[in-house]
Amino acid sequence: MTKKHASNDLPTTEASSDLKGTFIMVMILGLLMVGAWFGAYWLFISR
C-alpha cells in the first residue's frame, strides 16, 4: 500500500490560526463596506 506523506500539510494550530486571521480580516472589510453603504445612503437621504 502507498503511504501518505504529511510533509506538505500544515500543523493544525497554524492552519486554524491562518483561517482565524483571514476570517477576522474579511469581517472587518465587510463592516467597512456596510458602513460605507450606510454612510452614502445617509448622505443621499439627508440632502
Buried (B, 14 or more C-beta within 10 A) or exposed (E): EEEEEEEEEEEEEEEEEEEEEEEEEEEEEEEEEEEEEEEEEEEEEEE
